[in-house]
Amino acid sequence: MKEIAATPRIDVIRQIVGEYGRASVESYRLIHRFGADLLDAFNSYLHPTERVVFGVSPEGPWEWEDYGDEAFSTFNDGIIKLREVRIGVGVRIPNLNDDGYLAVRFVVTVKKAGEHLHIFIGDFIPKKIVPVTYSESIPEICDTMYSLLKSLYEDDL
């Protein structure tokens, strides 16, 4: 009987799982870095000195505070998966006549696809596709987020 020199099928699966794991960690790190950069840039875009933007929980009840990693939908995942990540963006809008404020939350959804990030802002804004070297795209994304915030109230005037 001849000896078969083929690779055991489990080794093929192990190789695929290893590649998936590396891609998942790469995507996770990239999207978290993008989210942190976007939150900081959007805060500077809206106000040069005050903190008016925080990362908040992307779903469920939330308070006006910086949620850190909890602002990402990956927070409670036990295993890092190769999938889209939702980022909760909270904006504090000061009242005109007193010291109060309105707190607004919307979600930015990001998925890595090859050498690009696919970005969905809120529920109604068309997808933006930017390179994984996203820094030059941040101002345009901030413009879109600003337009979304304005439209939440301006469209009904």
ROSE-4610 file (N, C-alpha, C; in Angstrom, 1 decimal, always signed):
// ROSE-4610
residu = [M/M/M/K/K/K/E/E/E/I/I/I/A/A/A/A/A/A/T/T/T/P/P/P/R/R/R/I/I/I/D/D/D/V/V/V/I/I/I/R/R/R/Q/Q/Q/I/I/I/V/V/V/G/G/G/E/E/E/Y/Y/Y/G/G/G/R/R/R/A/A/A/S/S/S/V/V/V/E/E/E/S/S/S/Y/Y/Y/R/R/R/L/L/L/I/I/I/H/H/H/R/R/R/F/F/F/G/G/G/A/A/A/D/D/D/L/L/L/L/L/L/D/D/D/A/A/A/F/F/F/N/N/N/S/S/S/Y/Y/Y/L/L/L/H/H/H/P/P/P/T/T/T/E/E/E/R/R/R/V/V/V/V/V/V/F/F/F/G/G/G/V/V/V/S/S/S/P/P/P/E/E/E/G/G/G/P/P/P/W/W/W/E/E/E/W/W/W/E/E/E/D/D/D/Y/Y/Y/G/G/G/D/D/D/E/E/E/A/A/A/F/F/F/S/S/S/T/T/T/F/F/F/N/N/N/D/D/D/G/G/G/I/I/I/I/I/I/K/K/K/L/L/L/R/R/R/E/E/E/V/V/V/R/R/R/I/I/I/G/G/G/V/V/V/G/G/G/V/V/V/R/R/R/I/I/I/P/P/P/N/N/N/L/L/L/N/N/N/D/D/D/D/D/D/G/G/G/Y/Y/Y/L/L/L/A/A/A/V/V/V/R/R/R/F/F/F/V/V/V/V/V/V/T/T/T/V/V/V/K/K/K/K/K/K/A/A/A/G/G/G/E/E/E/H/H/H/L/L/L/H/H/H/I/I/I/F/F/F/I/I/I/G/G/G/D/D/D/F/F/F/I/I/I/P/P/P/K/K/K/K/K/K/I/I/I/V/V/V/P/P/P/V/V/V/T/T/T/Y/Y/Y/S/S/S/E/E/E/S/S/S/I/I/I/P/P/P/E/E/E/I/I/I/C/C/C/D/D/D/T/T/T/M/M/M/Y/Y/Y/S/S/S/L/L/L/L/L/L/K/K/K/S/S/S/L/L/L/Y/Y/Y/E/E/E/D/D/D/D/D/D/L/L/L]
num = [1/1/1/2/2/2/3/3/3/4/4/4/5/5/5/6/6/6/7/7/7/8/8/8/9/9/9/10/10/10/11/11/11/12/12/12/13/13/13/14/14/14/15/15/15/16/16/16/17/17/17/18/18/18/19/19/19/20/20/20/21/21/21/22/22/22/23/23/23/24/24/24/25/25/25/26/26/26/27/27/27/28/28/28/29/29/29/30/30/30/31/31/31/32/32/32/33/33/33/34/34/34/35/35/35/36/36/36/37/37/37/38/38/38/39/39/39/40/40/40/41/41/41/42/42/42/43/43/43/44/44/44/45/45/45/46/46/46/47/47/47/48/48/48/49/49/49/50/50/50/51/51/51/52/52/52/53/53/53/54/54/54/55/55/55/56/56/56/57/57/57/58/58/58/59/59/59/60/60/60/61/61/61/62/62/62/63/63/63/64/64/64/65/65/65/66/66/66/67/67/67/68/68/68/69/69/69/70/70/70/71/71/71/72/72/72/73/73/73/74/74/74/75/75/75/76/76/76/77/77/77/78/78/78/79/79/79/80/80/80/81/81/81/82/82/82/83/83/83/84/84/84/85/85/85/86/86/86/87/87/87/88/88/88/89/89/89/90/90/90/91/91/91/92/92/92/93/93/93/94/94/94/95/95/95/96/96/96/97/97/97/98/98/98/99/99/99/100/100/100/101/101/101/102/102/102/103/103/103/104/104/104/105/105/105/106/106/106/107/107/107/108/108/108/109/109/109/110/110/110/111/111/111/112/112/112/113/113/113/114/114/114/115/115/115/116/116/116/117/117/117/118/118/118/119/119/119/120/120/120/121/121/121/122/122/122/123/123/123/124/124/124/125/125/125/126/126/126/127/127/127/128/128/128/129/129/129/130/130/130/131/131/131/132/132/132/133/133/133/134/134/134/135/135/135/136/136/136/137/137/137/138/138/138/139/139/139/140/140/140/141/141/141/142/142/142/143/143/143/144/144/144/145/145/145/146/146/146/147/147/147/148/148/148/149/149/149/150/150/150/151/151/151/152/152/152/153/153/153/154/154/154/155/155/155/156/156/156/157/157/157]
x = [+0.8/+0.0/+0.9/+0.6/+1.3/+1.0/+2.0/+1.7/+1.3/+0.2/-0.3/+0.4/+0.9/+1.7/+0.9/-0.4/-1.3/-1.3/-1.6/-1.7/-3.0/-3.0/-4.2/-5.2/-6.4/-7.4/-7.4/-7.2/-7.2/-6.1/-5.0/-3.9/-4.4/-5.2/-5.7/-6.6/-7.5/-8.4/-7.6/-6.6/-5.8/-5.1/-4.6/-4.0/-5.0/-6.2/-7.3/-7.7/-7.8/-8.1/-7.0/-5.8/-4.7/-4.7/-5.0/-5.1/-6.3/-7.4/-8.6/-8.3/-7.6/-7.2/-6.3/-5.3/-4.4/-5.2/-6.1/-6.9/-7.9/-8.4/-9.4/-8.7/-7.5/-6.7/-6.3/-5.9/-5.5/-6.7/-7.8/-9.0/-9.5/-9.5/-9.8/-9.0/-7.7/-6.7/-6.9/-7.1/-7.3/-8.5/-9.6/-10.9/-11.0/-10.4/-10.3/-9.5/-8.3/-7.5/-8.3/-8.9/-9.7/-10.8/-11.5/-12.6/-12.1/-11.0/-10.4/-10.0/-9.3/-8.9/-10.1/-11.2/-12.4/-13.1/-13.2/-13.8/-13.0/-11.7/-10.9/-11.0/-11.0/-11.1/-12.4/-13.5/-14.8/-15.0/-14.4/-14.5/-13.8/-12.6/-11.9/-12.7/-13.3/-14.1/-15.3/-15.9/-17.1/-16.7/-15.6/-15.2/-13.7/-13.0/-11.6/-11.0/-11.8/-11.2/-12.0/-13.3/-14.2/-14.4/-14.6/-14.9/-16.4/-16.8/-18.2/-18.6/-17.6/-17.8/-17.1/-17.9/-17.4/-17.7/-16.9/-17.3/-18.3/-19.5/-20.5/-21.0/-21.8/-22.3/-23.0/-22.8/-23.5/-24.9/-25.3/-26.7/-27.2/-28.4/-29.0/-28.9/-29.2/-29.1/-27.7/-27.5/-26.2/-26.2/-25.1/-25.0/-23.9/-23.9/-22.9/-21.6/-20.8/-19.4/-18.6/-17.3/-16.5/-16.5/-17.0/-17.1/-15.8/-14.8/-13.6/-13.9/-13.4/-13.5/-15.0/-15.8/-17.2/-18.0/-17.3/-18.0/-18.0/-17.3/-17.2/-18.0/-18.7/-19.6/-18.8/-17.5/-16.6/-16.4/-16.8/-16.4/-16.8/-17.9/-18.3/-18.1/-17.4/-17.1/-16.0/-16.2/-15.2/-14.1/-14.4/-13.5/-13.5/-12.4/-12.3/-12.7/-13.7/-14.3/-14.0/-14.0/-13.8/-15.2/-15.6/-16.9/-16.9/-18.1/-18.3/-18.3/-17.8/-17.8/-18.6/-19.5/-20.3/-19.6/-19.6/-18.9/-20.0/-20.3/-21.2/-20.6/-21.2/-20.7/-21.7/-21.3/-22.1/-21.7/-22.6/-22.3/-23.1/-22.5/-23.1/-23.3/-24.6/-25.0/-25.4/-24.7/-25.1/-26.4/-27.2/-28.4/-28.0/-28.9/-28.7/-28.9/-29.9/-30.4/-30.0/-29.3/-29.0/-27.7/-27.4/-26.2/-26.4/-27.7/-28.0/-27.5/-27.8/-27.3/-28.2/-28.2/-28.8/-27.7/-27.9/-27.0/-27.5/-26.8/-27.3/-26.3/-26.8/-26.0/-26.3/-25.3/-25.5/-24.4/-24.5/-23.6/-22.9/-21.6/-20.7/-20.4/-20.7/-20.4/-19.2/-18.2/-17.0/-16.7/-16.3/-15.9/-14.7/-13.6/-12.5/-12.8/-12.5/-12.6/-11.4/-10.5/-9.3/-8.4/-8.1/-7.3/-8.1/-9.4/-10.3/-11.2/-11.7/-12.7/-14.0/-15.0/-16.4/-17.1/-17.5/-18.0/-19.5/-20.3/-21.7/-21.9/-22.5/-22.7/-24.2/-24.6/-26.0/-26.8/-28.1/-28.9/-29.2/-28.9/-29.4/-28.3/-27.1/-26.0/-25.4/-25.2/-24.6/-23.2/-22.8/-21.5/-20.4/-19.4/-18.1/-17.1/-16.3/-15.2/-13.9/-13.0/-11.7/-10.6/-9.4/-8.3/-8.0/-7.3/-6.9/-6.0/-5.3/-4.5/-5.5/-6.4/-7.6/-7.4/-6.2/-6.1/-6.6/-6.3/-6.7/-8.2/-8.9/-10.3/-11.1/-10.4/-11.1/-11.9/-11.3/-12.1/-13.4/-13.4/-14.7/-15.7/-15.2/-16.1/-16.7/-15.8/-16.4/-17.4/-17.2/-18.2/-19.5/-19.5/-20.7/-21.4/-20.6/-21.2/-21.8/-21.2/-21.8/-23.1/-23.1/-24.4/-25.5/-25.1/-26.1/-26.7/-25.8/-26.3/-27.2/-26.8/-27.7/-29.0/-29.0/-30.3/-31.2/-30.8/-31.6/-32.7/-32.3/-33.2/-33.6/-32.6/-32.9/-33.9/-34.0/-35.0/-36.4/-36.7/-38.0/-38.4/-37.5/-37.8/-38.6]
y = [-1.2/+0.0/+1.2/+2.2/+3.4/+4.4/+5.1/+6.1/+7.4/+8.0/+9.2/+10.4/+11.3/+12.4/+13.7/+13.6/+14.7/+15.3/+16.6/+17.3/+16.9/+16.6/+16.3/+17.4/+17.2/+18.2/+19.2/+18.6/+19.5/+20.5/+20.2/+21.2/+22.3/+22.0/+23.1/+24.0/+23.4/+24.2/+25.0/+24.4/+25.1/+26.4/+26.2/+27.3/+28.4/+28.1/+29.0/+29.8/+29.0/+29.6/+30.6/+30.2/+31.1/+32.4/+32.3/+33.5/+34.4/+33.7/+34.4/+35.2/+34.5/+35.2/+36.4/+36.3/+37.4/+38.6/+38.2/+39.3/+39.9/+39.1/+39.7/+40.7/+40.3/+41.2/+42.5/+42.3/+43.5/+44.4/+43.9/+44.7/+45.3/+44.6/+45.1/+46.3/+46.2/+47.2/+48.5/+48.2/+49.3/+50.1/+49.4/+50.0/+50.8/+50.2/+50.9/+52.2/+52.1/+53.3/+54.3/+53.9/+54.8/+55.5/+54.7/+55.2/+56.3/+56.0/+56.9/+58.2/+58.1/+59.2/+60.0/+59.3/+60.0/+60.8/+60.2/+60.9/+62.1/+62.0/+63.2/+64.3/+63.9/+64.8/+65.5/+64.7/+65.3/+66.3/+66.0/+66.9/+68.2/+68.2/+69.4/+70.1/+69.4/+69.9/+70.8/+70.3/+71.0/+72.1/+71.9/+72.9/+72.8/+73.9/+73.9/+73.6/+73.9/+73.8/+72.9/+72.8/+72.0/+70.6/+69.7/+68.3/+68.3/+68.1/+68.0/+66.6/+65.8/+64.5/+63.4/+62.4/+61.2/+59.9/+58.9/+57.6/+57.0/+56.7/+56.1/+54.8/+54.1/+52.8/+52.9/+52.0/+52.1/+51.6/+51.0/+50.5/+50.5/+50.5/+50.5/+51.8/+51.9/+53.1/+53.6/+54.9/+55.5/+56.7/+57.1/+58.3/+59.2/+60.5/+61.4/+61.2/+60.3/+60.1/+59.3/+59.3/+58.6/+57.1/+56.3/+54.9/+54.1/+54.8/+54.1/+53.0/+51.8/+50.6/+50.2/+50.6/+50.2/+50.9/+52.0/+52.7/+51.8/+50.7/+49.8/+48.6/+48.2/+47.0/+45.7/+45.7/+44.6/+44.4/+45.3/+45.3/+44.0/+43.5/+42.3/+41.0/+41.1/+39.9/+39.1/+37.8/+37.0/+36.7/+36.6/+36.3/+37.4/+37.8/+38.9/+38.2/+38.8/+38.3/+39.3/+38.8/+39.6/+40.0/+41.2/+41.7/+43.2/+43.8/+45.2/+45.6/+46.8/+47.3/+48.6/+48.7/+49.9/+50.7/+52.0/+53.0/+54.0/+54.1/+55.0/+56.4/+57.4/+58.8/+59.6/+60.2/+61.0/+62.5/+63.4/+64.8/+65.6/+66.4/+67.3/+68.7/+69.1/+70.3/+71.3/+72.3/+73.2/+74.0/+74.2/+75.0/+76.4/+77.1/+78.6/+79.4/+79.0/+79.9/+79.5/+78.4/+78.0/+77.1/+76.5/+75.6/+74.2/+73.9/+72.5/+72.2/+71.0/+70.5/+69.4/+69.2/+68.1/+67.1/+65.8/+64.8/+64.0/+63.9/+63.1/+62.0/+60.8/+59.7/+59.3/+59.0/+58.3/+57.2/+56.4/+55.2/+55.3/+55.1/+54.9/+53.5/+52.9/+51.4/+51.3/+50.5/+50.4/+48.9/+48.6/+47.3/+47.4/+46.6/+46.5/+45.6/+46.0/+45.2/+45.4/+44.4/+44.5/+45.7/+46.6/+47.8/+49.0/+48.8/+49.9/+49.7/+50.9/+50.8/+51.3/+50.5/+50.9/+51.5/+52.7/+53.5/+53.9/+53.6/+54.0/+55.0/+56.1/+57.1/+57.3/+56.9/+57.0/+55.9/+56.2/+55.2/+55.6/+56.9/+57.3/+57.9/+57.9/+58.4/+57.3/+57.5/+56.5/+56.1/+54.9/+54.4/+55.2/+55.4/+56.0/+54.9/+54.9/+54.0/+54.8/+54.5/+55.2/+54.2/+54.6/+53.7/+53.4/+52.3/+52.0/+53.0/+53.7/+54.9/+56.1/+56.2/+57.0/+58.4/+58.9/+60.2/+61.3/+61.2/+62.3/+62.3/+61.3/+61.2/+61.7/+61.8/+62.2/+63.6/+64.6/+65.9/+65.7/+64.9/+64.7/+63.9/+62.9/+62.1/+63.1/+64.0/+64.9/+65.8/+66.3/+67.1/+66.3/+65.0/+64.2/+64.0/+63.8/+63.7/+65.0/+66.1/+67.4/+67.6/+67.2/+67.3/+66.5/+65.3/+64.4/+65.1/+65.6/+66.3/+67.4/+68.3/+69.4/+68.9/+67.9/+67.4/+66.8/+66.3/+65.8/+66.9/+68.1/+69.2/+70.2/+70.5/+71.5/+71.0/+69.7/+69.2/+69.5/+69.6/+69.8/+71.3/+72.2/+73.6/+74.1]
z = [+0.0/+0.0/+0.0/-0.9/-1.0/+0.1/+0.6/+1.7/+1.0/+1.5/+0.9/+1.6/+0.7/+1.3/+1.3/+1.2/+1.2/+2.6/+2.7/+4.0/+4.6/+5.9/+6.6/+6.5/+6.3/+6.2/+7.4/+8.6/+9.8/+9.7/+9.1/+8.9/+8.0/+7.0/+6.1/+6.9/+7.7/+8.5/+9.5/+10.1/+11.1/+10.5/+9.2/+8.5/+8.2/+7.8/+7.6/+8.9/+10.0/+11.3/+11.7/+11.5/+11.8/+11.0/+9.7/+8.9/+9.3/+9.6/+10.1/+11.4/+12.3/+13.6/+13.3/+12.5/+12.2/+11.5/+10.6/+9.9/+10.9/+11.9/+12.9/+13.8/+14.2/+15.2/+14.4/+13.2/+12.4/+12.2/+11.8/+11.6/+12.9/+14.0/+15.3/+15.7/+15.6/+15.9/+15.0/+13.7/+12.8/+13.1/+13.3/+13.5/+14.8/+15.8/+17.1/+17.0/+16.3/+16.1/+15.3/+14.3/+13.5/+14.3/+15.1/+16.0/+17.0/+17.6/+18.6/+17.8/+16.7/+15.9/+15.4/+15.0/+14.5/+15.6/+16.8/+18.0/+18.3/+18.4/+18.7/+17.6/+16.4/+15.3/+15.2/+15.5/+15.4/+16.6/+17.7/+18.9/+18.5/+17.9/+17.5/+16.4/+15.5/+14.4/+15.0/+16.1/+16.6/+17.6/+18.4/+19.3/+19.6/+19.5/+19.5/+20.9/+22.0/+23.4/+24.3/+24.1/+25.1/+24.6/+25.5/+25.2/+25.0/+23.7/+23.4/+22.7/+22.4/+21.8/+22.7/+22.9/+23.6/+22.9/+23.1/+22.7/+23.7/+23.3/+24.2/+23.7/+24.5/+24.1/+22.8/+21.8/+20.6/+20.6/+21.7/+21.8/+23.3/+23.5/+24.8/+25.6/+26.8/+27.6/+27.7/+27.8/+28.0/+28.8/+29.3/+30.1/+29.4/+29.7/+29.2/+29.9/+29.4/+29.9/+28.8/+29.0/+28.0/+28.3/+27.4/+27.6/+27.3/+26.7/+26.4/+25.4/+25.7/+24.8/+24.7/+25.7/+25.6/+24.5/+23.9/+22.8/+21.5/+21.5/+20.4/+20.6/+19.6/+19.7/+20.0/+19.9/+20.2/+21.6/+22.5/+23.9/+24.6/+24.4/+25.1/+24.4/+23.2/+22.5/+23.1/+23.4/+24.0/+23.0/+21.7/+20.6/+19.6/+19.2/+18.1/+16.8/+16.2/+15.0/+13.8/+12.6/+11.5/+11.0/+11.4/+11.1/+11.3/+11.0/+11.2/+12.7/+13.0/+14.3/+14.4/+15.4/+15.6/+16.7/+16.4/+17.3/+17.8/+19.1/+19.6/+19.7/+19.0/+19.1/+19.8/+21.0/+21.8/+21.6/+21.4/+21.2/+22.2/+22.9/+23.9/+23.3/+23.2/+22.5/+23.7/+24.0/+25.1/+24.7/+25.8/+25.6/+25.4/+24.7/+24.5/+25.7/+26.5/+27.6/+29.0/+29.2/+30.5/+30.4/+31.6/+31.6/+31.2/+30.8/+30.5/+29.1/+28.7/+27.3/+26.8/+25.5/+24.9/+24.5/+24.9/+24.5/+23.4/+22.3/+21.1/+20.8/+20.5/+20.1/+18.7/+17.9/+16.6/+16.5/+15.6/+15.4/+14.1/+14.2/+13.0/+12.9/+11.8/+11.5/+10.6/+10.9/+10.1/+9.9/+8.6/+8.3/+7.4/+7.7/+6.9/+5.7/+4.5/+3.3/+2.4/+2.5/+1.8/+2.3/+1.4/+1.8/+2.0/+2.4/+2.6/+3.8/+4.3/+5.4/+4.8/+5.0/+4.6/+5.8/+5.7/+6.8/+6.5/+7.5/+7.5/+8.7/+8.4/+9.5/+9.7/+10.9/+11.2/+10.3/+10.2/+9.5/+8.0/+7.7/+6.4/+5.5/+5.9/+5.1/+4.3/+3.0/+2.1/+2.6/+2.3/+2.7/+2.1/+2.9/+2.5/+2.4/+1.4/+1.3/+1.3/+2.3/+2.5/+2.6/+2.2/+2.4/+3.8/+4.1/+5.5/+6.1/+5.2/+5.6/+5.6/+6.5/+6.5/+6.9/+7.4/+8.0/+7.1/+5.8/+4.9/+4.6/+5.0/+4.8/+6.0/+7.2/+8.4/+8.3/+7.7/+7.6/+6.8/+5.7/+5.0/+5.8/+6.6/+7.4/+8.5/+9.1/+10.1/+9.4/+8.2/+7.5/+7.4/+7.1/+7.0/+8.3/+9.4/+10.7/+11.1/+10.8/+11.1/+10.4/+9.1/+8.3/+8.9/+9.4/+10.0/+11.2/+12.1/+13.3/+13.0/+12.1/+11.7/+11.1/+10.3/+9.7/+10.7/+11.9/+12.9/+13.4/+13.3/+13.7/+12.6/+11.8/+10.7/+9.7/+9.4/+8.4/+8.9/+10.2/+10.7/+10.8/+10.6/+10.7/+9.6]
